[in-house]
Amino acid sequence: FSSSVCELAAEVSEKWTTENIVTAINNNITKIARWGGVNGDLIIPDMNSVENKFSNIQSGVFVVVNGNLVIGNGSSDFIINKTSGFLGLGQKLPAAQTYIIRGGDLNINSNIVYNDASSNPKKPSTIPSAAFIVIDGNINIANSVTKIDGILMAVDTDASGDGAINASPANTTEFKNTLTIRGSLIGDVRDIFAHRRAIGDPRKDEGSITVRYDERILLNTPAGLNELINISRLKVAK
């Protein structure tokens, strides 16, 4: 009996080494990003920009390599929704979207909001959902941002010290705005929690940063997300 336990422990330990996890992430990212993407810095203030900057948009996967992705213009919300067509070519932007940034940062300058008015609960494919995945970079959230709908994930696979979720601009003592995330937050969150010092409304179960799990991610999962994380376990606080 004792030898069986030891064998099981050894097998689990080997499977979950950092090297194996990083290898699995890199392999899956390669598969997810096979639709191609943009090389270098990119700014997308709205959904029209997504349609114009990326090809093969019906895949729902948008990749930026070796550059930073800036979302929003700071003056209006970045709305996540589906579209009916693209420049007359028949391509449709799906309601479930995955944004991958590899070798750069994700800079969020505007609120990211689901357009629930365009969804039909009886048709899961119409329900907006989004994942923002940064590999070997950081996620920087502007002080003016108060709401983000979606999964935010930052991963450091090359031991360079990235994978952080930061307040922006950097080196600010503290920010007074609350931040509500309707989804999940995955990464090194020390910086964002250290600088967001607003007082939330206790009547609304709010803190300076409030993360509310949203089960729409199970109804209309962004493409490729299952390859990177166990969706069913996102509802459990870690």
Solvent accessible surface area in square Angstrom, and as a share of the most:
residue,aa,sasa,rsa
1,F,207,0.86
2,S,81,0.52
3,S,72,0.46
4,S,68,0.44
5,V,75,0.43
6,C,88,0.53
7,E,126,0.57
8,L,114,0.57
9,A,60,0.46
10,A,64,0.49
11,E,116,0.52
12,V,76,0.44
13,S,72,0.46
14,E,120,0.54
15,K,137,0.58
16,W,158,0.56
17,T,57,0.33
18,T,105,0.61
19,E,131,0.59
20,N,63,0.32
21,I,62,0.32
22,V,31,0.18
23,T,67,0.39
24,A,47,0.37
25,I,22,0.11
26,N,40,0.20
27,N,85,0.44
28,N,28,0.14
29,I,3,0.01
30,T,89,0.52
31,K,101,0.43
32,I,3,0.02
33,A,24,0.19
34,R,166,0.61
35,W,81,0.28
36,G,40,0.39
37,G,51,0.49
38,V,34,0.19
39,N,117,0.60
40,G,19,0.18
41,D,107,0.55
42,L,16,0.08
43,I,106,0.54
44,I,0,0.00
45,P,37,0.24
46,D,57,0.30
47,M,17,0.08
48,N,98,0.50
49,S,16,0.10
50,V,0,0.00
51,E,19,0.09
52,N,94,0.48
53,K,103,0.43
54,F,12,0.05
55,S,88,0.57
56,N,52,0.27
57,I,0,0.00
58,Q,95,0.42
59,S,21,0.14
60,G,0,0.00
61,V,4,0.02
62,F,1,0.01
63,V,4,0.02
64,V,0,0.00
65,V,52,0.30
66,N,102,0.52
67,G,7,0.06
68,N,55,0.28
69,L,1,0.01
70,V,28,0.16
71,I,0,0.00
72,G,2,0.02
73,N,85,0.43
74,G,45,0.43
75,S,100,0.64
76,S,63,0.41
77,D,63,0.33
78,F,0,0.00
79,I,62,0.32
80,I,0,0.00
81,N,32,0.17
82,K,76,0.32
83,T,31,0.18
84,S,99,0.64
85,G,32,0.31
86,F,20,0.08
87,L,132,0.66
88,G,81,0.78
89,L,128,0.64
90,G,55,0.53
91,Q,39,0.17
92,K,114,0.48
93,L,0,0.00
94,P,39,0.24
95,A,1,0.01
96,A,11,0.08
97,Q,0,0.00
98,T,0,0.00
99,Y,0,0.00
100,I,1,0.00
101,I,0,0.00
102,R,68,0.25
103,G,39,0.37
104,G,9,0.09
105,D,35,0.18
106,L,0,0.00
107,N,36,0.18
108,I,0,0.00
109,N,52,0.27
110,S,6,0.04
111,N,34,0.17
112,I,0,0.00
113,V,27,0.15
114,Y,10,0.04
115,N,41,0.21
116,D,60,0.31
117,A,101,0.78
118,S,49,0.31
119,S,30,0.19
120,N,56,0.29
121,P,116,0.73
122,K,183,0.78
123,K,119,0.50
124,P,62,0.39
125,S,77,0.49
126,T,18,0.10
127,I,16,0.08
128,P,0,0.00
129,S,0,0.00
130,A,0,0.00
131,A,0,0.00
132,F,0,0.00
133,I,0,0.00
134,V,0,0.00
135,I,0,0.00
136,D,24,0.13
137,G,3,0.02
138,N,28,0.14
139,I,0,0.00
140,N,26,0.14
141,I,0,0.00
142,A,17,0.13
143,N,47,0.24
144,S,71,0.46
145,V,0,0.00
146,T,53,0.31
147,K,71,0.30
148,I,0,0.00
149,D,0,0.00
150,G,1,0.01
151,I,2,0.01
152,L,0,0.00
153,M,8,0.03
154,A,5,0.04
155,V,23,0.13
156,D,45,0.23
157,T,19,0.11
158,D,84,0.44
159,A,98,0.76
160,S,70,0.45
161,G,65,0.63
162,D,44,0.23
163,G,6,0.05
164,A,18,0.14
165,I,0,0.00
166,N,31,0.16
167,A,4,0.03
168,S,33,0.21
169,P,88,0.55
170,A,75,0.58
171,N,151,0.78
172,T,42,0.24
173,T,120,0.70
174,E,61,0.27
175,F,8,0.03
176,K,139,0.59
177,N,55,0.28
178,T,41,0.24
179,L,1,0.01
180,T,27,0.15
181,I,0,0.00
182,R,63,0.23
183,G,8,0.07
184,S,9,0.06
185,L,34,0.17
186,I,48,0.24
187,G,36,0.34
188,D,50,0.26
189,V,45,0.26
190,R,185,0.68
191,D,48,0.25
192,I,1,0.00
193,F,89,0.37
194,A,45,0.35
195,H,37,0.17
196,R,1,0.00
197,R,134,0.49
198,A,12,0.09
199,I,165,0.84
200,G,9,0.09
201,D,31,0.16
202,P,116,0.73
203,R,212,0.78
204,K,127,0.54
205,D,116,0.60
206,E,52,0.23
207,G,30,0.29
208,S,30,0.20
209,I,17,0.09
210,T,15,0.09
211,V,65,0.38
212,R,93,0.34
213,Y,61,0.23
214,D,23,0.12
215,E,96,0.43
216,R,28,0.10
217,I,7,0.04
218,L,78,0.39
219,L,107,0.53
220,N,23,0.12
221,T,40,0.23
222,P,1,0.01
223,A,32,0.25
224,G,22,0.21
225,L,0,0.00
226,N,102,0.52
227,E,78,0.35
228,L,23,0.11
229,I,29,0.15
230,N,80,0.41
231,I,9,0.05
232,S,67,0.43
233,R,152,0.55
234,L,31,0.15
235,K,100,0.42
236,V,82,0.47
237,A,100,0.78
238,K,204,0.87
